[in-house]
Amino acid sequence: MTDKQAPWATDEVYITYTLRFVYACVIYSIIGFTWGALMGGISDFRHFVDHRLHGNLIVRAHTHINLLGWVEMAIFAAVYYIIPRLVKRPIYSIGLVKAHFWIHNVGLIGMVVFFSVAGYLGGVASQTAAPDQLEAIVKPWLRAMGISGTLVLLANFIWAYNIYKTCAGRKKAA
């Protein structure tokens, strides 16, 4: 089988989803880099995240968009590109690639939004609210963030399973 005949060279859905991971990586990197520059460059924003109770949750949102968005998406794209060529087999399941992409993105966007809302509401309320009131404000948002984080974890398990199944038995197939 020549490379031009290989499934990873002709399967448009596989190519499209591998590129979607690359595009997501680029988009998340631009968002994350801009966010970091704003936190560093706008003194009121920097003071809010550094000195208000729960303001640091906004920093966590920034960290997660960089790590789970920019870095992980780049790694996923690279692995989806390299593994089929390395083992000379198509990806085990394009359906799992699609599920991985959408579940990961929905979960990540949820994490970032819920961390940010909790940080903002907690930071604003920390000026006047009692500690128990403050926790009542932040807790539901952090619970939603945890659910979103579970989606990201599920997506990562889907990815790991798909890569394992792609690689498993490669010597038997040869």
C-alpha positions as CSV (number, residue, x, y, z in Angstrom):
1,M,0.0,0.0,0.0
2,T,1.5,3.3,-1.0
3,D,1.0,6.4,1.1
4,K,-1.4,7.8,-1.5
5,Q,-3.6,4.7,-1.0
6,A,-3.4,4.7,2.8
7,P,-6.6,5.5,4.7
8,W,-4.9,8.4,6.6
9,A,-4.1,10.0,3.2
10,T,-7.6,9.5,1.6
11,D,-10.1,9.5,4.5
12,E,-11.5,13.1,4.4
13,V,-13.3,12.7,7.7
14,Y,-10.1,11.6,9.4
15,I,-8.2,14.5,7.8
16,T,-10.9,17.0,8.7
17,Y,-11.0,16.0,12.4
18,T,-7.3,16.0,12.7
19,L,-7.2,19.5,11.3
20,R,-10.0,20.5,13.6
21,F,-7.8,19.7,16.5
22,V,-5.1,21.9,15.0
23,Y,-7.6,24.7,14.4
24,A,-8.9,24.4,18.0
25,C,-5.3,24.5,19.2
26,V,-4.7,27.8,17.4
27,I,-7.9,29.4,18.5
28,Y,-7.3,28.4,22.2
29,S,-3.7,29.6,22.1
30,I,-4.8,33.0,20.8
31,I,-7.5,33.3,23.5
32,G,-5.1,32.1,26.2
33,F,-2.2,34.4,25.2
34,T,-4.5,37.4,24.9
35,W,-6.1,36.6,28.3
36,G,-2.7,36.4,29.9
37,A,-1.6,39.6,28.4
38,L,-4.8,41.3,29.6
39,M,-4.3,40.0,33.1
40,G,-0.7,41.2,33.2
41,G,-1.3,44.5,31.4
42,I,-4.4,45.8,33.0
43,S,-3.6,46.7,36.6
44,D,-7.3,46.6,37.9
45,F,-7.7,43.1,36.3
46,R,-4.4,41.9,37.8
47,H,-5.4,43.3,41.2
48,F,-8.8,41.6,41.0
49,V,-7.4,38.1,40.3
50,D,-4.5,38.5,42.7
51,H,-6.2,40.0,45.7
52,R,-9.9,39.2,45.7
53,L,-11.2,36.1,47.3
54,H,-12.0,33.6,44.5
55,G,-10.4,35.9,41.9
56,N,-7.8,33.3,41.4
57,L,-10.4,31.1,39.8
58,I,-10.1,33.4,36.8
59,V,-6.4,32.5,36.6
60,R,-7.4,28.8,36.7
61,A,-9.7,29.4,33.7
62,H,-6.8,31.0,31.9
63,T,-4.5,28.1,32.8
64,H,-7.0,25.5,31.6
65,I,-7.7,27.2,28.3
66,N,-3.9,27.1,27.7
67,L,-3.2,23.6,29.0
68,L,-6.4,21.7,27.9
69,G,-7.0,23.9,24.9
70,W,-3.7,25.0,23.3
71,V,-1.3,22.2,24.5
72,E,-3.6,19.2,24.6
73,M,-5.3,20.0,21.3
74,A,-1.8,20.2,19.7
75,I,-0.8,16.9,21.2
76,F,-4.0,15.2,20.1
77,A,-3.6,16.5,16.5
78,A,0.0,15.3,16.4
79,V,-0.8,11.9,17.8
80,Y,-3.8,11.4,15.5
81,Y,-1.5,12.3,12.6
82,I,1.5,10.2,13.6
83,I,0.1,7.0,15.0
84,P,-1.6,5.7,11.9
85,R,1.5,6.3,9.9
86,L,3.7,4.7,12.5
87,V,1.7,1.5,12.8
88,K,0.6,1.6,9.2
89,R,-3.0,1.2,10.1
90,P,-6.0,3.5,10.0
91,I,-7.3,5.0,13.2
92,Y,-9.4,2.4,15.0
93,S,-12.6,4.5,15.1
94,I,-13.3,7.8,13.4
95,G,-16.5,7.9,15.5
96,L,-14.4,8.0,18.6
97,V,-12.2,10.8,17.1
98,K,-15.4,12.8,16.6
99,A,-16.7,12.1,20.1
100,H,-13.4,13.0,21.6
101,F,-13.3,16.3,19.7
102,W,-16.8,17.4,20.7
103,I,-16.9,16.1,24.2
104,H,-13.5,17.7,25.0
105,N,-14.4,21.1,23.5
106,V,-17.8,21.2,25.3
107,G,-16.2,20.2,28.6
108,L,-13.3,22.7,28.2
109,I,-15.5,25.6,27.3
110,G,-17.7,24.7,30.3
111,M,-14.7,24.6,32.6
112,V,-13.5,28.0,31.4
113,V,-16.9,29.7,31.6
114,F,-17.8,28.2,35.1
115,F,-14.3,29.0,36.6
116,S,-14.6,32.5,35.2
117,V,-18.1,33.1,36.5
118,A,-17.3,31.7,39.9
119,G,-14.2,33.9,40.1
120,Y,-16.0,37.0,39.0
121,L,-19.0,36.5,41.3
122,G,-16.9,35.4,44.2
123,G,-14.4,38.3,43.7
124,V,-17.2,40.9,43.6
125,A,-19.2,39.3,46.5
126,S,-16.0,39.0,48.7
127,Q,-16.2,42.7,49.4
128,T,-19.5,42.6,51.2
129,A,-20.6,38.9,51.7
130,A,-20.0,36.8,54.8
131,P,-17.9,33.7,54.2
132,D,-20.9,31.3,54.2
133,Q,-22.8,33.6,51.7
134,L,-19.7,33.7,49.5
135,E,-19.4,29.9,49.4
136,A,-23.1,29.7,48.6
137,I,-22.5,32.0,45.6
138,V,-19.4,30.1,44.3
139,K,-20.3,26.5,45.0
140,P,-22.9,25.9,42.2
141,W,-20.5,27.3,39.6
142,L,-17.7,25.1,40.8
143,R,-20.0,22.1,40.8
144,A,-20.8,22.8,37.2
145,M,-17.1,23.2,36.5
146,G,-16.5,19.8,38.0
147,I,-19.1,18.3,35.6
148,S,-17.4,20.0,32.7
149,G,-14.0,18.7,33.9
150,T,-15.5,15.2,34.0
151,L,-16.4,15.6,30.3
152,V,-12.8,16.5,29.5
153,L,-11.6,13.5,31.4
154,L,-14.0,11.2,29.6
155,A,-12.8,12.7,26.2
156,N,-9.2,11.9,27.2
157,F,-10.2,8.3,28.0
158,I,-11.9,8.0,24.6
159,W,-8.7,9.3,23.0
160,A,-6.5,6.9,24.9
161,Y,-8.7,3.9,24.1
162,N,-8.8,4.8,20.4
163,I,-5.0,5.2,20.2
164,Y,-4.5,1.9,22.1
165,K,-6.9,0.0,19.8
166,T,-5.2,1.6,16.8
167,C,-1.8,0.3,18.0
168,A,-2.8,-3.0,19.5
169,G,-2.1,-6.0,17.3
170,R,-0.1,-4.1,14.8
171,K,2.4,-7.0,14.5
172,K,-0.3,-9.5,13.9
173,A,-1.7,-7.3,11.1
174,A,1.7,-7.1,9.5
